[in-house]
Amino acid sequence: MMQKVVTISADDSLRIVHEIMELGRVRHLPVVRRGKLVGVVSQRDLFHASLSNVIGLSREDQELFLEGVKIGEVMSAPPVTIGPDASAREAAALMAEKKIGCVPVLDGDEVVGILTETDLLRHFASLPTPSEKPGPKTKRETRPTASRSTSP
């Protein structure tokens, strides 16, 4: 799970969120409105929203278009979430069932983390095979660890 979760506003523009994702090297961001989680935006959401609309436009017109689109218009909502005590197995099953790439972790109404497919792959890859015994390199973890979130 990400150590620091950056949340974005539903009123942020497509251009700003694209830059945040690029600079932060993240593919998913929780979207909040007045401090409450209202959705999740992914790189795929940004791609679909911008690709069909900017083809054939000049660079300047592309920038104007991206500035005019608000994340609230392209985010996935309502968000599918888990609690901080959910196991990695529960999170993986939920993500597979819903066909999603991440789940925000909520403690009450507060976003305390975000668990991604990559986090789960790393977790399950670190588990020992049946012939291995857990040791320093292969420690068993049953729950994602909650982290604190920050807003830009």
N, C-alpha and C positions, 0 to 999 in steps of 0.2 A: 504494500500500500504506500502511496505517496507520503513522504514525510511532511511536506508542506502543501496544503491544498489551496490553490488560488481560485476564488470564485469570481464570476463576472456578473454584471447586471444584465437583465433582460433588455435594457435600453441601450446597451453598448452596441456599436456598429460592427458589421461583418469585418471591416478592415482592421479595427482595433483588436478584435478577438483573434483574427488570423495572425496578427503580429505577436500577440501574447503567446499563442500556441507555438509559433516558430521560434521565438526567443527562449521560451521555457522548455521547448522540446517535449511538449505534451500533446496527446491526441484527443483528450476529453476534458471538459471543464463543467463544473456545476454552475447552474444559472440561478441567481437569486433575485427576488424583487422584495424590497423593503425588509431585507434580512432573512427572508424565508425561501427555501429551495422550491423552485417552480419548474425546473427542467434540467436537461443536460445537453450540451452541444458537443459534437464530435467533428473531427476533420472531415469526415464523410458528409456531415450536414452542411458544412461550409462549401465543400466541393460541389455538391448538388445545387445549392442555392446560387452559387456564383457562376458555374460553368455555362449553364444554359442561357444565362442573361448577359454575359460579357463577350461571348464569341462575336468577333467582327467589330468590336468597339476599339477605339483608340485607347492608349494607356491612360490618358487623362479622363476619358469617359468611364473607363473601368474603375478608376479610383473614386470618381463621383458616385457611381452605382454602389460600390462596396461601402462607401460612407453612409449611404442612404438606407441601407437595409439594417434593421434592428435584429439582434439575436433572438428576441422573443418571437420573431416571425419564422425562424428556421430551426429552433431547438426542438428536441424530443420532449414531449410533455404528455402526461405527468411523469415524473421520474420514478424509476423502479429503484428502491433503496433497501439497505440492510441495516441492522443495528450493530453496535460495536462488539457484541458477544456472539455474533454469527460465526459459524465455522467456515473454513475454506471450502469444505465439501458443500455446505449449504449455499454459499455464494456462487460456486461453480455451477451447481444444479440450476439455480435461479437464472444465471446469465445464459446458460444453454437453453433453458426453457423459453426465455423471453427473446433470445437471439440478440443479445446486446453485448457491447464490449467493455462496459464498466458499470459499477454500482456505487453511488455515493453512500457513505457510511454516516448515519444520523444517530446522534445521542439526543433524544427528544426532538427538538426542531433545529438543533445545531449541526451543521455539516462538520464532522470531525475527521473525515478522510474520504478517499476515493480508491476503490479496489478495481484494478484493470485486469484484462486477460493476461497481460504480461506478468503482473504480480502473481496470479494464480499459477501460470506456467512455471515461474521460478520456484514457487512454493512446492508444487508437486514434483518438480525435477530434483529438488533437494532431499526428498524423502528417500530413505533407504529401500533397496529392493528387498524382497522376502529373505534373501540369503545374507543380507548385510545387517549388522547391528548398528543402532544409532550411536554416533560418536561425535567428536568435535566438528567434523565436516558435514555430517548428516543429522542435524538435530530435527526432531519432530515438532511441528507447530500445528495446533488445531484451530486457532483463531487468528484472523488478521489483527494486527495491532493498530489501535486507533491513533491518529495523529491529529494535531491541531490545524485548523484552517486559517487562512489569511485572506483578506480582500485587497485588491489593488488600490 
